[in-house]
Amino acid sequence: MRTILSILFVLATVSLSAQSISKNALGIRIGDNDGFGGEISYQRYLHENNRLEFDLGWRDSNNVDAFKLVGLYQWVMPIDGGFNWYVGAGAGIGSFDAGNNDGVFALVAGDLGIEYDFEIPLLISLDMRPELGFNDDYSDDLDLDIALGLRYQF
């Protein structure tokens, strides 16, 4: 784990340079963590290589249906041309229905992904978001969400 963090730090330090992050991006994020889910996703520029991302989504699985709101702070680093990679951290809240049991939950999340910024106002991304929930009735372990995102930049 220490080696991975060292590599991420070196990559972030080497690749920090001025780049263009759109002021706003709105779209969808479709993925899978313990069932199929989708999210409405909004990204907001903060500084040269930082942005906020907010996702409002749902999960539908055999045992649990859930809605959640997640906020992430992301660091975006250029790779080449329109390709960027990003890493982030955040938290969220939500509600779930598990048949005879329903309630609310909180979560903390990480984010690691790659994106391509087309010449047109379209951003496509693929990311991995581990989420640790704080309600044993909803989730008692670490969930790994892998998702594809499509966003319109404005």
C-alpha positions as protocol buffer text, in pm:
chain_id: "A"
residue {
  index: 1
  type: MET
  ca { x: 0 y: 0 z: 0 }
}
residue {
  index: 2
  type: ARG
  ca { x: 285 y: 237 z: 82 }
}
residue {
  index: 3
  type: THR
  ca { x: 440 y: 172 z: -260 }
}
residue {
  index: 4
  type: ILE
  ca { x: 111 y: 257 z: -436 }
}
residue {
  index: 5
  type: LEU
  ca { x: 79 y: 582 z: -240 }
}
residue {
  index: 6
  type: SER
  ca { x: 441 y: 672 z: -324 }
}
residue {
  index: 7
  type: ILE
  ca { x: 380 y: 611 z: -694 }
}
residue {
  index: 8
  type: LEU
  ca { x: 60 y: 821 z: -688 }
}
residue {
  index: 9
  type: PHE
  ca { x: 246 y: 1103 z: -513 }
}
residue {
  index: 10
  type: VAL
  ca { x: 531 y: 1098 z: -768 }
}
residue {
  index: 11
  type: LEU
  ca { x: 288 y: 1091 z: -1061 }
}
residue {
  index: 12
  type: ALA
  ca { x: 87 y: 1377 z: -914 }
}
residue {
  index: 13
  type: THR
  ca { x: 399 y: 1584 z: -851 }
}
residue {
  index: 14
  type: VAL
  ca { x: 544 y: 1521 z: -1198 }
}
residue {
  index: 15
  type: SER
  ca { x: 219 y: 1584 z: -1384 }
}
residue {
  index: 16
  type: LEU
  ca { x: 100 y: 1897 z: -1203 }
}
residue {
  index: 17
  type: SER
  ca { x: 80 y: 2157 z: -1474 }
}
residue {
  index: 18
  type: ALA
  ca { x: -173 y: 2402 z: -1606 }
}
residue {
  index: 19
  type: GLN
  ca { x: -458 y: 2227 z: -1777 }
}
residue {
  index: 20
  type: SER
  ca { x: -810 y: 2293 z: -1878 }
}
residue {
  index: 21
  type: ILE
  ca { x: -1085 y: 2152 z: -1659 }
}
residue {
  index: 22
  type: SER
  ca { x: -1431 y: 2259 z: -1771 }
}
residue {
  index: 23
  type: LYS
  ca { x: -1611 y: 2497 z: -1536 }
}
residue {
  index: 24
  type: ASN
  ca { x: -1913 y: 2264 z: -1521 }
}
residue {
  index: 25
  type: ALA
  ca { x: -1995 y: 1916 z: -1646 }
}
residue {
  index: 26
  type: LEU
  ca { x: -2333 y: 1742 z: -1614 }
}
residue {
  index: 27
  type: GLY
  ca { x: -2417 y: 1388 z: -1712 }
}
residue {
  index: 28
  type: ILE
  ca { x: -2466 y: 1031 z: -1600 }
}
residue {
  index: 29
  type: ARG
  ca { x: -2253 y: 769 z: -1429 }
}
residue {
  index: 30
  type: ILE
  ca { x: -2357 y: 407 z: -1479 }
}
residue {
  index: 31
  type: GLY
  ca { x: -2201 y: 129 z: -1276 }
}
residue {
  index: 32
  type: ASP
  ca { x: -2233 y: -170 z: -1052 }
}
residue {
  index: 33
  type: ASN
  ca { x: -2175 y: -220 z: -681 }
}
residue {
  index: 34
  type: ASP
  ca { x: -2391 y: -493 z: -533 }
}
residue {
  index: 35
  type: GLY
  ca { x: -2644 y: -439 z: -813 }
}
residue {
  index: 36
  type: PHE
  ca { x: -2699 y: -217 z: -1115 }
}
residue {
  index: 37
  type: GLY
  ca { x: -2713 y: 157 z: -1056 }
}
residue {
  index: 38
  type: GLY
  ca { x: -2706 y: 493 z: -1218 }
}
residue {
  index: 39
  type: GLU
  ca { x: -2627 y: 843 z: -1102 }
}
residue {
  index: 40
  type: ILE
  ca { x: -2682 y: 1197 z: -1218 }
}
residue {
  index: 41
  type: SER
  ca { x: -2334 y: 1346 z: -1199 }
}
residue {
  index: 42
  type: TYR
  ca { x: -2225 y: 1710 z: -1171 }
}
residue {
  index: 43
  type: GLN
  ca { x: -1864 y: 1833 z: -1170 }
}
residue {
  index: 44
  type: ARG
  ca { x: -1760 y: 2187 z: -1069 }
}
residue {
  index: 45
  type: TYR
  ca { x: -1418 y: 2342 z: -1136 }
}
residue {
  index: 46
  type: LEU
  ca { x: -1236 y: 2479 z: -830 }
}
residue {
  index: 47
  type: HIS
  ca { x: -877 y: 2548 z: -935 }
}
residue {
  index: 48
  type: GLU
  ca { x: -622 y: 2448 z: -1203 }
}
residue {
  index: 49
  type: ASN
  ca { x: -633 y: 2077 z: -1123 }
}
residue {
  index: 50
  type: ASN
  ca { x: -909 y: 2045 z: -861 }
}
residue {
  index: 51
  type: ARG
  ca { x: -1283 y: 1998 z: -884 }
}
residue {
  index: 52
  type: LEU
  ca { x: -1585 y: 1884 z: -688 }
}
residue {
  index: 53
  type: GLU
  ca { x: -1812 y: 1603 z: -806 }
}
residue {
  index: 54
  type: PHE
  ca { x: -2164 y: 1541 z: -677 }
}
residue {
  index: 55
  type: ASP
  ca { x: -2356 y: 1225 z: -768 }
}
residue {
  index: 56
  type: LEU
  ca { x: -2722 y: 1155 z: -694 }
}
residue {
  index: 57
  type: GLY
  ca { x: -2803 y: 794 z: -769 }
}
residue {
  index: 58
  type: TRP
  ca { x: -2982 y: 470 z: -702 }
}
residue {
  index: 59
  type: ARG
  ca { x: -2885 y: 104 z: -663 }
}
residue {
  index: 60
  type: ASP
  ca { x: -3109 y: -189 z: -744 }
}
residue {
  index: 61
  type: SER
  ca { x: -3007 y: -537 z: -634 }
}
residue {
  index: 62
  type: ASN
  ca { x: -3182 y: -859 z: -534 }
}
residue {
  index: 63
  type: ASN
  ca { x: -3177 y: -769 z: -165 }
}
residue {
  index: 64
  type: VAL
  ca { x: -3159 y: -389 z: -139 }
}
residue {
  index: 65
  type: ASP
  ca { x: -3280 y: -81 z: -325 }
}
residue {
  index: 66
  type: ALA
  ca { x: -3101 y: 241 z: -229 }
}
residue {
  index: 67
  type: PHE
  ca { x: -3073 y: 611 z: -311 }
}
residue {
  index: 68
  type: LYS
  ca { x: -2761 y: 807 z: -224 }
}
residue {
  index: 69
  type: LEU
  ca { x: -2589 y: 1143 z: -257 }
}
residue {
  index: 70
  type: VAL
  ca { x: -2208 y: 1142 z: -275 }
}
residue {
  index: 71
  type: GLY
  ca { x: -1971 y: 1438 z: -283 }
}
residue {
  index: 72
  type: LEU
  ca { x: -1605 y: 1402 z: -386 }
}
residue {
  index: 73
  type: TYR
  ca { x: -1303 y: 1632 z: -401 }
}
residue {
  index: 74
  type: GLN
  ca { x: -1086 y: 1535 z: -700 }
}
residue {
  index: 75
  type: TRP
  ca { x: -732 y: 1606 z: -817 }
}
residue {
  index: 76
  type: VAL
  ca { x: -706 y: 1589 z: -1198 }
}
residue {
  index: 77
  type: MET
  ca { x: -371 y: 1527 z: -1371 }
}
residue {
  index: 78
  type: PRO
  ca { x: -300 y: 1531 z: -1746 }
}
residue {
  index: 79
  type: ILE
  ca { x: -162 y: 1224 z: -1923 }
}
residue {
  index: 80
  type: ASP
  ca { x: -151 y: 1325 z: -2288 }
}
residue {
  index: 81
  type: GLY
  ca { x: -373 y: 1526 z: -2519 }
}
residue {
  index: 82
  type: GLY
  ca { x: -729 y: 1500 z: -2389 }
}
residue {
  index: 83
  type: PHE
  ca { x: -649 y: 1214 z: -2149 }
}
residue {
  index: 84
  type: ASN
  ca { x: -644 y: 1284 z: -1774 }
}
residue {
  index: 85
  type: TRP
  ca { x: -635 y: 1067 z: -1467 }
}
residue {
  index: 86
  type: TYR
  ca { x: -787 y: 1165 z: -1136 }
}
residue {
  index: 87
  type: VAL
  ca { x: -800 y: 1063 z: -774 }
}
residue {
  index: 88
  type: GLY
  ca { x: -1039 y: 1181 z: -507 }
}
residue {
  index: 89
  type: ALA
  ca { x: -1202 y: 1131 z: -171 }
}
residue {
  index: 90
  type: GLY
  ca { x: -1540 y: 1214 z: -24 }
}
residue {
  index: 91
  type: ALA
  ca { x: -1847 y: 1107 z: 168 }
}
residue {
  index: 92
  type: GLY
  ca { x: -2218 y: 1055 z: 124 }
}
residue {
  index: 93
  type: ILE
  ca { x: -2556 y: 978 z: 275 }
}
residue {
  index: 94
  type: GLY
  ca { x: -2846 y: 769 z: 156 }
}
residue {
  index: 95
  type: SER
  ca { x: -3155 y: 565 z: 230 }
}
residue {
  index: 96
  type: PHE
  ca { x: -3229 y: 200 z: 161 }
}
residue {
  index: 97
  type: ASP
  ca { x: -3516 y: -47 z: 146 }
}
residue {
  index: 98
  type: ALA
  ca { x: -3433 y: -412 z: 215 }
}
residue {
  index: 99
  type: GLY
  ca { x: -3778 y: -568 z: 221 }
}
residue {
  index: 100
  type: ASN
  ca { x: -3888 y: -561 z: 585 }
}
residue {
  index: 101
  type: ASN
  ca { x: -3593 y: -343 z: 680 }
}
residue {
  index: 102
  type: ASP
  ca { x: -3525 y: 13 z: 571 }
}
residue {
  index: 103
  type: GLY
  ca { x: -3317 y: 302 z: 699 }
}
residue {
  index: 104
  type: VAL
  ca { x: -3047 y: 555 z: 632 }
}
residue {
  index: 105
  type: PHE
  ca { x: -2671 y: 518 z: 597 }
}
residue {
  index: 106
  type: ALA
  ca { x: -2352 y: 720 z: 567 }
}
residue {
  index: 107
  type: LEU
  ca { x: -2045 y: 631 z: 363 }
}
residue {
  index: 108
  type: VAL
  ca { x: -1690 y: 739 z: 288 }
}
residue {
  index: 109
  type: ALA
  ca { x: -1555 y: 694 z: -62 }
}
residue {
  index: 110
  type: GLY
  ca { x: -1239 y: 708 z: -266 }
}
residue {
  index: 111
  type: ASP
  ca { x: -1215 y: 759 z: -640 }
}
residue {
  index: 112
  type: LEU
  ca { x: -957 y: 665 z: -904 }
}
residue {
  index: 113
  type: GLY
  ca { x: -1024 y: 707 z: -1274 }
}
residue {
  index: 114
  type: ILE
  ca { x: -926 y: 802 z: -1624 }
}
residue {
  index: 115
  type: GLU
  ca { x: -1111 y: 1038 z: -1858 }
}
residue {
  index: 116
  type: TYR
  ca { x: -1098 y: 1167 z: -2212 }
}
residue {
  index: 117
  type: ASP
  ca { x: -1197 y: 1523 z: -2299 }
}
residue {
  index: 118
  type: PHE
  ca { x: -1315 y: 1532 z: -2663 }
}
residue {
  index: 119
  type: GLU
  ca { x: -1280 y: 1841 z: -2885 }
}
residue {
  index: 120
  type: ILE
  ca { x: -1659 y: 1872 z: -2856 }
}
residue {
  index: 121
  type: PRO
  ca { x: -1807 y: 1940 z: -2509 }
}
residue {
  index: 122
  type: LEU
  ca { x: -1815 y: 1569 z: -2416 }
}
residue {
  index: 123
  type: LEU
  ca { x: -1621 y: 1403 z: -2134 }
}
residue {
  index: 124
  type: ILE
  ca { x: -1610 y: 1023 z: -2101 }
}
residue {
  index: 125
  type: SER
  ca { x: -1467 y: 854 z: -1793 }
}
residue {
  index: 126
  type: LEU
  ca { x: -1408 y: 514 z: -1635 }
}
residue {
  index: 127
  type: ASP
  ca { x: -1349 y: 501 z: -1263 }
}
residue {
  index: 128
  type: MET
  ca { x: -1331 y: 280 z: -959 }
}
residue {
  index: 129
  type: ARG
  ca { x: -1493 y: 402 z: -638 }
}
residue {
  index: 130
  type: PRO
  ca { x: -1451 y: 199 z: -319 }
}
residue {
  index: 131
  type: GLU
  ca { x: -1722 y: 283 z: -65 }
}
residue {
  index: 132
  type: LEU
  ca { x: -1732 y: 196 z: 304 }
}
residue {
  index: 133
  type: GLY
  ca { x: -2085 y: 214 z: 447 }
}
residue {
  index: 134
  type: PHE
  ca { x: -2178 y: 284 z: 810 }
}
residue {
  index: 135
  type: ASN
  ca { x: -2497 y: 82 z: 859 }
}
residue {
  index: 136
  type: ASP
  ca { x: -2468 y: -298 z: 886 }
}
residue {
  index: 137
  type: ASP
  ca { x: -2826 y: -342 z: 761 }
}
residue {
  index: 138
  type: TYR
  ca { x: -2729 y: -173 z: 432 }
}
residue {
  index: 139
  type: SER
  ca { x: -2366 y: -275 z: 385 }
}
residue {
  index: 140
  type: ASP
  ca { x: -2128 y: -438 z: 628 }
}
residue {
  index: 141
  type: ASP
  ca { x: -1821 y: -438 z: 405 }
}
residue {
  index: 142
  type: LEU
  ca { x: -1631 y: -242 z: 144 }
}
residue {
  index: 143
  type: ASP
  ca { x: -1820 y: -206 z: -185 }
}
residue {
  index: 144
  type: LEU
  ca { x: -1629 y: -152 z: -507 }
}
residue {
  index: 145
  type: ASP
  ca { x: -1811 y: 53 z: -769 }
}
residue {
  index: 146
  type: ILE
  ca { x: -1678 y: 51 z: -1125 }
}
residue {
  index: 147
  type: ALA
  ca { x: -1861 y: 296 z: -1351 }
}
residue {
  index: 148
  type: LEU
  ca { x: -1867 y: 460 z: -1691 }
}
residue {
  index: 149
  type: GLY
  ca { x: -1945 y: 831 z: -1702 }
}
residue {
  index: 150
  type: LEU
  ca { x: -2069 y: 1053 z: -1986 }
}
residue {
  index: 151
  type: ARG
  ca { x: -2086 y: 1428 z: -1918 }
}
residue {
  index: 152
  type: TYR
  ca { x: -2167 y: 1739 z: -2118 }
}
residue {
  index: 153
  type: GLN
  ca { x: -1922 y: 2023 z: -2044 }
}
residue {
  index: 154
  type: PHE
  ca { x: -2032 y: 2385 z: -2021 }
}
